[in-house]
Amino acid sequence: MARDPETGQFGVAVQSHFFSVGPIVPWAEAGVGAVATQAFAEASYGPRGLEMMRGGTPAGRALGVLVFSDKEAERRQVAMVDALGHVAAHTGERCIPEAGDRQGDGVSVQANMMLKPTVPDAMLAAYESATGDLAERLLAALDAAEADGGLTVMRRAYDAVERAEQAALEGDMETAAAEYAKAEAGVGDNVEASFWAGVSLAAAGQEEQARALLAKSFARHEGWKELLRRLPAAGMFPDDSALIERLLAAD
């Protein structure tokens, strides 16, 4: 997310494992600023942040106000840039590792669920060394993120995933497992829903059913095993090393 000091243009570029993030993550208004809201994204950061910057509030202060009033701030990742090129970012302590952000002159890059902690550094370096217009430099940052180790991981199915995530946050693992099961049935060979359904079932004590679902994800890519190991630190799975090791052995 950046402001071009030569043209005054604002831009936000996003790459995600999740479908249709265009209406959620990027927000920008000419002459005002830009916002990127991600991780467990809260879309209201976009319009509210732009409204405050439109009224003359600097990016840092606007972001601080919104984070302070957000009871789920520890799960959010948000960045803002204002009309003067001031940037600010927030990466909550419970964003799934690896998560982080870096800032430069009029630019902020941020990432979560990355394989390595060096991804934001690679993004910023790529943006600052790229040539071309703002869009080309933003895309260069995304290319660098993927090259440095972005973690590999249908609308109706993803609606079910969203309902499941909310239920899991509220501690209703039974509903979470049921919604993930709906999603898993509707995404074909996309194994993400299988992974999260397995995670929810395991957290609810249904270990055998969980192992069958997790095995689908593990067979596709080792990154899913690494993601499972990181979930306890994000408060998204019991901190039970014996259970995690049993699940990792699923085949």
C-alpha positions in Angstrom: 0.0 0.0 0.0 1.6 3.3 -1.1 1.3 6.9 -2.2 3.4 7.9 -5.2 5.1 11.3 -4.2 5.4 12.4 -7.8 1.8 11.8 -9.0 -0.1 11.8 -5.7 -1.6 8.4 -6.7 -2.6 5.9 -4.0 -2.5 2.2 -4.6 -3.2 -1.0 -2.7 -2.2 -4.5 -4.0 -3.2 -7.7 -2.3 -2.5 -11.4 -2.8 -4.4 -13.9 -0.7 -5.3 -17.6 -0.3 -8.9 -16.4 0.1 -11.2 -15.7 -2.8 -12.7 -12.2 -3.5 -10.7 -10.1 -1.1 -11.0 -7.1 -3.4 -14.1 -5.8 -1.6 -12.5 -6.2 1.8 -8.8 -5.5 1.9 -8.1 -2.4 -0.3 -9.6 1.1 0.3 -8.4 4.3 -1.4 -9.7 7.7 -2.2 -8.0 10.3 -4.4 -6.6 13.2 -2.4 -7.3 11.5 0.9 -5.4 8.2 1.5 -5.5 4.5 1.4 -6.2 1.6 3.8 -5.4 -2.1 3.7 -7.2 -4.3 6.2 -6.3 -8.0 6.4 -5.6 -11.1 8.5 -9.0 -11.5 10.4 -10.0 -8.5 8.4 -12.5 -5.9 9.6 -13.8 -4.1 6.5 -15.0 -1.1 8.5 -11.4 0.0 9.0 -11.5 1.1 5.3 -14.3 3.6 5.2 -13.8 4.8 8.8 -10.1 5.3 8.2 -10.7 7.3 5.0 -13.4 9.4 6.7 -11.0 10.4 9.5 -8.1 11.1 7.0 -10.6 13.1 4.8 -11.2 15.3 7.9 -7.5 15.9 8.3 -6.6 13.2 10.9 -3.0 11.9 10.1 -2.8 8.2 9.3 -1.1 7.3 12.5 -3.7 8.9 14.7 -6.6 7.5 12.7 -5.2 4.0 12.9 -4.6 4.3 16.6 -8.1 5.4 17.3 -9.6 2.5 15.3 -7.3 -0.1 16.9 -8.0 1.1 20.4 -11.8 0.7 19.8 -11.5 -2.8 18.3 -11.9 -5.7 20.7 -10.4 -8.0 18.2 -7.4 -5.8 17.4 -4.9 -8.5 18.3 -6.1 -10.5 15.3 -6.0 -7.7 12.8 -3.4 -6.4 10.4 -4.0 -2.9 9.1 -2.0 -0.2 7.3 -2.9 3.4 6.3 -1.3 6.2 4.3 -2.6 9.7 4.2 -2.5 12.6 1.7 1.0 13.7 2.9 2.5 10.3 2.6 2.5 9.5 6.3 2.2 5.8 6.9 1.2 3.7 9.9 0.6 0.0 10.4 -0.7 -2.5 13.0 0.1 -6.2 13.2 -1.8 -7.8 16.1 0.0 -10.2 18.4 -2.3 -13.0 17.5 -2.0 -12.8 13.7 -0.9 -16.2 12.5 2.9 -16.4 12.2 4.9 -15.4 10.4 3.3 -12.0 10.4 4.8 -8.5 10.2 5.0 -5.2 8.5 7.6 -2.7 7.2 7.4 0.9 6.2 9.3 3.2 3.8 8.8 6.6 2.3 5.0 6.7 1.7 4.7 2.9 1.6 3.7 0.1 4.0 4.0 -3.6 3.3 2.4 -6.3 5.5 2.0 -10.1 5.4 0.7 -12.9 7.6 0.7 -16.7 7.5 4.0 -16.5 5.8 6.5 -19.3 5.7 9.4 -17.0 6.7 9.6 -13.8 8.7 11.7 -12.1 5.9 8.8 -11.7 3.5 7.9 -8.0 4.5 11.6 -7.1 4.1 11.7 -8.6 0.6 8.5 -6.8 -0.3 9.8 -3.4 0.8 13.1 -3.9 -1.0 11.4 -4.9 -4.2 9.0 -2.0 -4.1 11.8 0.5 -3.4 14.1 -0.9 -6.1 11.4 -1.3 -8.8 10.9 1.0 -11.7 7.8 1.9 -13.6 4.5 3.4 -12.4 2.9 2.8 -9.0 1.0 -0.3 -10.0 4.1 -2.0 -11.4 6.0 -1.3 -8.2 3.2 -2.7 -6.0 3.0 -5.8 -8.1 6.8 -6.2 -7.8 6.3 -6.3 -4.0 3.8 -9.1 -4.3 6.0 -11.1 -6.6 8.9 -10.7 -4.1 6.6 -12.0 -1.3 5.7 -15.1 -3.2 9.4 -15.7 -4.2 10.6 -15.3 -0.6 8.2 -17.9 0.9 4.6 -17.0 0.9 2.8 -19.9 2.7 1.0 -22.1 0.2 -2.1 -22.9 1.4 -16.5 -20.8 -4.5 -18.2 -18.2 -2.9 -20.8 -20.3 -1.1 -18.1 -22.5 0.3 -16.1 -19.5 1.5 -19.3 -18.0 3.1 -19.4 -21.2 5.2 -15.7 -20.8 6.1 -16.4 -17.2 7.4 -19.3 -18.5 9.5 -17.0 -21.3 10.8 -14.2 -18.9 11.7 -16.6 -16.6 13.7 -18.0 -19.6 15.5 -14.5 -20.8 16.4 -13.6 -17.4 17.7 -16.7 -17.5 20.0 -15.7 -21.0 21.2 -18.6 -22.8 19.5 -16.5 -25.6 18.0 -19.6 -27.7 17.2 -21.0 -25.0 14.9 -17.5 -24.4 13.5 -17.0 -28.0 12.5 -20.5 -28.2 10.9 -19.8 -25.0 8.8 -16.3 -26.2 7.8 -17.9 -29.5 6.7 -20.3 -27.6 4.4 -17.3 -25.7 3.0 -15.2 -28.8 2.5 -18.0 -30.3 0.4 -18.1 -27.3 -1.9 -14.6 -26.5 -2.8 -13.6 -29.5 -4.9 -9.8 -30.2 -4.8 -9.1 -27.0 -2.7 -7.9 -28.5 0.6 -8.1 -25.4 2.7 -11.6 -26.2 3.9 -10.5 -29.7 4.8 -7.7 -28.3 6.9 -9.8 -25.9 8.9 -12.6 -28.5 9.3 -10.0 -30.9 10.7 -8.6 -28.2 13.0 -12.1 -27.5 14.4 -12.9 -31.2 14.9 -9.7 -31.8 16.7 -10.2 -28.8 19.0 -13.7 -30.2 19.8 -12.2 -33.6 20.7 -13.2 -35.4 17.6 -9.6 -36.5 16.8 -10.2 -39.5 14.5 -12.5 -37.5 12.1 -10.0 -34.6 12.2 -7.1 -36.8 11.2 -8.9 -38.0 8.0 -9.5 -34.4 6.9 -6.1 -33.1 7.8 -4.5 -35.9 5.9 -6.0 -34.4 2.7 -4.2 -31.1 3.3 -0.9 -32.7 4.4 -0.8 -34.9 1.3 -1.0 -31.7 -0.9 1.6 -29.6 0.8 3.9 -29.7 3.8 3.0 -26.0 4.6 -0.3 -27.2 6.2 1.7 -29.0 8.8 3.7 -25.9 9.6 0.5 -23.9 9.8 -1.0 -26.3 12.4 2.1 -26.0 14.5 1.6 -22.2 14.6 -2.1 -22.0 15.5 -1.7 -22.3 19.3 0.4 -19.1 19.4 -2.4 -17.3 17.6 -5.0 -18.6 20.1 -6.7 -20.7 17.4 -5.9 -24.2 18.7 -5.2 -25.9 22.1 -1.6 -25.6 23.2 -1.3 -29.4 23.4 1.9 -30.6 21.8 1.0 -34.3 22.1 -2.3 -33.8 20.2 -0.5 -31.8 17.5 2.1 -34.5 17.0 -0.6 -37.1 16.7 -2.4 -35.0 14.1 0.8 -34.3 12.2 1.2 -38.0 11.8 -2.2 -38.3 9.9 -2.0 -40.1 6.6 
